[in-house]
């Protein structure tokens, strides 16, 4: 059965309000939406600055009423997924985290029973290509993730200051930057937030301290580096309060929308935010133009091979169905023949009747399908198909007519479909 692979996506290029509204919707919202259209195969990818809904449908009828959705389908959807897995669509080109997130989204859908053969083949190949690109190019070399860039800037700014670091937030962003910070054993890190359960869980996972508070004056006084990583829609540190800070501090804002108001005047305070990181990431992207080009070439090549394999799978399914039908007809005709023979019928005449019946019953569906195709298809595309089909048909008829030909390929046709669909 022909299928359509599609994706609806929102990311950091979109308006902040639109992205935040989309990110606030949980997985159940998207699952219910797609279930309403009868979509069974779906994968939901959510990161700190990206929401992508991948799915497979038959009739191309799913509509996303949520504003700002970018919709890709078919080959364009595959190119997008492969580019995401390779880190080409990331805010920081080549970042490693996204490949793990794509893999986790795929595995989560498997656990929820939302995976089918078609979407599985595409995602497994995308994950494989993401790994291949990182092995064959320098796309992921250097400081490529946003947390790594931020921490590099902290290290440049901190000098001889005490490495007391406060992370404000208990979600995914806080966890990600926390994983990077604990690599330096000299860092004295405390997590702050209102959600005690999430805070204790994160602190336990990273072996850090947690304090249930969002008193920013207390947090600023207690630390040299303060990192905000929340989804708060209002600023946690306002310009007026930042200008009152007397000691040297490093403020780091990895939140979207901004948690720290940037337009302050205070020489004691260094601000590192996504705007600063963006300029660094843009320089990195420029340096990696050759790697980006090579990565895109790999993606084009691998998608071409994937599409060929999908077509082979679809063809094998049609062939397998035809063989099953022929087998069933053969059994029926043999039983009919034996019944007539037992009643004293002429064997030669009955064999001729059985042969004609087999030919008509087996070839009729293919004949009608071909005629329907001729009526419904574009002339140029169909003519090319028919010419190629006729050439291959004649070759196979000649091969079958040769008494010395090995018929095992024809006899084993049915068993090839499962093996083909299992290839990664």
C-alpha positions in Angstrom: 0.0 0.0 0.0 1.3 3.4 -0.9 2.0 5.7 2.1 2.8 9.3 2.6 5.6 10.3 5.1 5.0 13.7 6.6 6.2 16.0 9.3 4.8 19.2 11.0 7.5 21.2 12.7 8.1 24.3 14.8 11.6 25.5 15.9 13.7 28.3 17.1 13.2 30.2 13.8 9.6 30.7 14.7 8.1 33.6 16.8 8.8 33.0 20.5 5.1 33.1 21.5 4.1 30.6 18.8 6.9 28.2 19.8 6.1 28.5 23.5 2.4 27.7 22.9 3.3 24.7 20.8 5.8 23.4 23.4 3.2 23.7 26.1 1.1 21.0 24.3 1.8 17.5 25.7 2.2 14.4 23.6 -1.4 13.3 24.3 -2.6 16.4 22.4 -0.7 15.4 19.2 -1.6 11.7 19.6 -5.3 12.5 19.9 -5.1 14.8 16.9 -3.5 12.1 14.6 -5.7 9.4 16.0 -8.7 11.5 14.9 -7.5 11.0 11.3 -6.8 7.3 11.8 -3.0 7.7 11.8 -1.4 4.7 13.4 2.3 5.4 12.8 3.6 8.6 14.6 6.8 9.9 16.3 6.9 13.0 18.5 10.3 14.8 18.8 10.5 17.5 21.4 13.6 19.4 22.4 14.2 22.7 24.2 13.7 24.7 20.9 12.0 22.2 18.6 8.7 20.3 18.2 8.3 17.9 15.3 5.4 15.5 14.6 6.4 12.7 12.2 3.7 10.4 10.8 2.6 8.1 8.0 -0.8 8.4 6.4 -2.5 7.1 3.3 -4.9 9.8 2.1 -2.9 13.0 2.7 -5.7 14.6 4.8 -4.2 15.5 8.2 -4.6 19.2 8.9 -2.7 21.1 11.6 -4.7 24.1 12.8 -1.9 25.2 15.1 -0.3 28.4 13.7 3.2 28.4 12.2 3.4 24.8 11.3 5.9 24.0 8.6 4.7 20.9 6.7 7.0 18.6 4.7 6.0 15.4 3.0 7.5 12.6 0.9 11.2 13.2 0.0 11.2 16.7 1.5 10.1 15.2 4.9 12.9 12.6 4.7 15.5 15.3 3.9 14.3 17.3 6.9 14.5 14.4 9.3 18.0 13.3 8.0 19.2 16.9 8.3 17.8 17.2 11.9 19.5 13.9 12.9 22.8 15.1 11.3 22.6 18.4 13.3 22.3 20.5 10.2 19.0 22.0 11.4 20.2 22.7 14.9 20.8 26.2 16.3 24.4 25.1 16.8 25.3 23.1 13.6 26.6 19.6 14.3 25.5 19.3 17.9 25.5 15.8 19.3 22.4 16.0 21.6 19.9 16.0 18.8 20.9 12.6 17.5 20.3 11.1 20.9 16.9 12.9 21.1 15.8 11.5 17.7 16.7 8.0 18.8 14.9 8.4 22.1 11.8 9.7 20.3 11.8 6.7 18.0 12.3 4.3 20.9 9.5 6.0 22.9 7.1 5.5 20.0 8.1 1.8 19.9 7.1 1.5 23.6 3.8 3.2 22.9 3.0 0.9 20.0 3.0 3.8 17.5 5.5 2.4 15.1 5.0 0.6 11.8 7.3 -0.9 9.2 7.3 2.2 7.0 8.2 4.9 9.6 10.6 2.5 11.3 12.7 2.0 8.1 12.9 5.8 7.6 13.9 6.6 11.2 16.4 3.8 11.5 18.1 5.0 8.4 18.1 8.6 9.6 19.8 7.6 12.9 22.3 5.6 10.9 23.1 8.5 8.6 23.4 10.9 11.5 26.1 8.7 12.9 27.8 8.3 9.5 28.0 12.0 8.9 29.6 12.6 12.3 32.2 9.9 11.5 33.0 11.0 8.0 33.0 14.8 8.5 34.1 17.3 11.1 30.6 18.6 11.5 30.5 17.8 15.2 34.1 18.7 16.1 34.8 21.5 18.6 32.3 23.2 20.8 29.1 22.5 19.0 26.3 22.3 21.6 24.8 25.4 23.2 25.7 24.3 26.7 29.3 23.6 25.6 29.6 27.1 24.1 28.1 28.7 27.2 30.5 26.8 29.5 33.4 27.8 27.3 32.4 31.4 27.7 32.0 31.0 31.5 35.5 29.6 31.7 36.9 32.6 29.7 35.1 35.0 32.1 35.5 33.4 35.5 39.2 34.0 35.9 40.2 33.5 39.6 36.6 33.8 40.9 35.2 31.0 43.1 33.4 28.4 41.0 30.1 28.5 42.9 27.4 27.9 40.3 23.7 28.1 40.7 21.4 26.5 38.1 17.9 28.0 38.2 15.5 25.4 36.7 14.7 21.7 37.0 13.7 20.8 33.4 15.5 19.4 30.4 17.7 22.5 29.8 18.9 22.5 33.4 19.7 18.8 33.2 21.6 19.2 29.9 23.8 22.0 31.2 24.2 20.3 34.5 25.7 17.2 32.7 28.3 19.4 31.2 29.1 21.3 34.4 29.7 18.2 36.6 32.6 17.2 34.3 34.7 19.9 36.1 35.2 18.6 39.6 36.1 22.1 40.8 32.5 23.4 40.2 30.4 23.7 43.4 26.9 23.4 41.9 23.4 24.0 43.4 20.1 23.6 41.6 17.3 26.0 42.5 13.6 25.8 41.7 10.0 25.6 42.9 9.2 22.0 41.9 10.7 20.1 44.8 10.0 16.6 43.3 11.7 17.5 40.0 14.5 19.3 41.7 15.4 16.4 44.0 15.2 14.0 41.1 17.6 16.1 39.0 19.9 16.7 41.9 20.0 13.0 42.7 20.6 12.1 39.0 23.6 14.5 38.8 24.7 14.1 42.5 24.2 17.8 43.2 22.5 19.9 45.9 18.9 21.2 45.5 17.2 24.2 47.2 13.5 24.9 46.9 13.6 28.7 46.2 13.4 31.2 43.4 14.5 34.1 45.6 16.9 35.6 43.0 18.6 38.0 45.4 19.5 35.0 47.6 20.6 32.9 44.6 22.8 35.8 43.3 24.4 36.4 46.7 25.1 32.7 47.1 26.9 32.1 43.8 29.4 33.6 41.4 27.8 32.1 38.3 24.0 32.1 38.0 22.5 30.1 35.1 18.8 30.5 34.3 17.2 27.5 32.4 13.5 27.8 32.8 10.4 28.2 30.6 9.2 31.3 32.6 7.4 33.8 30.3 8.6 36.7 32.5 12.1 37.8 33.4 13.5 36.3 36.6 16.2 39.0 36.7 15.1 42.5 35.9 17.5 45.3 34.7 17.0 47.5 37.8 18.0 44.6 40.2 21.0 43.6 38.1 22.3 47.2 38.2 22.3 47.0 42.1 24.8 44.0 42.1 28.2 45.1 43.6 30.3 42.0 43.3 31.6 40.4 40.2 29.0 38.0 38.8 28.5 36.0 35.6 24.9 35.7 34.5 24.1 33.0 32.0 20.7 32.8 30.3 19.9 29.7 28.2 16.1 30.2 28.4 13.7 31.1 25.6 12.1 33.5 26.2 14.8 35.4 28.0 14.9 35.0 31.8 17.5 37.8 32.3 16.8 41.3 31.0 19.9 42.2 28.8 19.9 46.0 28.6 21.5 46.8 32.0 24.5 48.9 32.9 26.8 47.3 35.4 30.5 46.7 34.8 30.6 44.1 37.6 28.3 41.8 35.7 29.1 39.6 32.6 26.0 38.4 30.6 26.2 35.3 28.5 23.0 34.6 26.6 21.7 33.0 23.5 22.3 36.2 21.5 26.0 35.9 22.3 26.0 32.2 21.7 24.3 32.8 18.3 27.2 34.9 17.0 29.6 32.2 18.0 27.5 29.5 16.4 27.2 31.5 13.2 31.0 31.7 13.0 31.2 27.9 13.6 28.7 27.4 10.8 30.8 29.5 8.4 33.9 27.5 9.2 32.0 24.2 8.5 30.5 25.1 5.1 32.5 22.3 3.4 31.4 19.7 6.0 27.8 20.9 5.6 28.0 20.4 1.9 29.5 16.9 2.2 26.8 16.1 4.8 24.0 17.2 2.4 25.5 15.0 -0.4 25.5 12.0 2.0 21.9 12.7 2.8 20.9 12.9 -0.9 22.7 9.6 -1.6 21.2 7.8 1.3 17.7 9.0 0.7 17.9 7.8 -2.9 18.9 4.3 -1.7 16.2 4.4 0.9 13.5 5.3 -1.6 14.7 2.5 -3.9 14.4 0.0 -1.0 11.0 1.3 -0.1 9.8 0.8 -3.7 11.3 -2.7 -3.7 9.4 -3.5 -0.5 6.2 -2.2 -2.0 6.8 -4.3 -5.2 7.6 -7.4 -3.2 4.4 -7.0 -1.3 2.4 -6.9 -4.6 4.3 -9.9 -5.9 3.8 -11.8 -2.7 0.0 -11.1 -2.8 -0.1 -12.3 -6.4 1.7 -15.5 -5.5 -0.6 -16.1 -2.6 -3.6 -15.6 -4.8 -2.2 -17.9 -7.5 -1.5 -20.6 -4.9 -5.1 -20.4 -3.6 -6.5 -20.6 -7.1 -4.3 -23.6 -7.9 -5.4 -25.5 -4.9 -9.1 -24.9 -5.8 -8.6 -25.9 -9.4 -6.7 -29.1 -8.4 -9.5 -30.1 -6.0 -12.1 -29.4 -8.8 -10.1 -31.4 -11.3 -9.8 -34.4 -8.9 -13.5 -34.2 -8.2 -14.4 -34.3 -11.9 -11.9 -37.1 -12.6 -13.4 -39.2 -9.7 -16.8 -38.8 -11.5 -15.3 -40.3 -14.7 -14.5 -37.2 -16.6 -12.0 -37.2 -19.5 -8.6 -36.4 -17.9 -7.1 -34.6 -21.0 -10.1 -32.4 -21.4 -10.3 -31.6 -17.7 -6.5 -30.7 -17.7 -7.1 -28.3 -20.6 -10.1 -26.7 -18.8 -8.0 -26.4 -15.6 -5.1 -24.8 -17.5 -7.4 -22.2 -19.1 -9.2 -21.5 -15.9 -5.8 -21.0 -14.1 -4.6 -18.6 -16.8 -7.8 -16.5 -16.7 -8.2 -16.4 -12.9 -4.5 -15.6 -12.2 -4.0 -13.0 -15.0 -7.4 -11.3 -14.9 -6.6 -9.1 -11.8 -3.3 -8.0 -13.3 -4.9 -7.3 -16.6 -7.6 -5.1 -15.2 -5.2 -3.4 -12.8 -2.9 -2.5 -15.8 -5.9 -1.1 -17.8 -7.0 1.0 -14.8 -3.4 2.3 -14.5 -3.4 3.3 -18.2 -6.7 5.2 -17.7 -5.6 7.0 -14.5 -1.9 7.8 -15.2 0.0 10.6 -17.0 0.8 9.5 -20.5 4.6 10.2 -20.5 5.2 8.6 -17.1 3.1 5.6 -18.0 4.7 5.1 -21.5 8.1 5.0 -19.9 6.9 2.5 -17.3 5.2 0.3 -20.0 8.3 0.2 -22.2 10.6 -0.8 -19.3 8.0 -3.3 -18.0 7.7 -4.9 -21.5 11.5 -5.3 -21.8 11.8 -6.9 -18.4 8.7 -9.1 -19.1 10.2 -10.5 -22.3 13.5 -11.3 -20.6 11.8 -13.2 -17.9 9.5 -15.0 -20.3 12.6 -16.1 -22.3 14.3 -17.2 -19.1 11.3 -19.2 -18.0 11.1 -20.8 -21.5 14.7 -22.0 -21.2 14.7 -25.5 -19.9 18.1 -25.0 -18.3 17.1 -21.9 -16.3 17.2 -22.1 -12.5 13.6 -21.4 -11.3 14.5 -21.0 -7.7 14.4 -17.2 -7.9 10.8 -17.4 -9.1 9.8 -20.2 -6.7 11.2 -18.3 -3.7 9.6 -14.9 -4.6 7.2 -15.0 -1.6 9.9 -15.5 1.0 11.9 -12.4 -0.2 9.5 -9.8 1.2 10.1 -10.3 4.9 13.9 -10.3 4.5 13.8 -7.1 2.5 11.7 -5.2 5.0 14.0 -6.2 7.8 17.0 -4.5 6.2 18.2 -1.4 8.1 
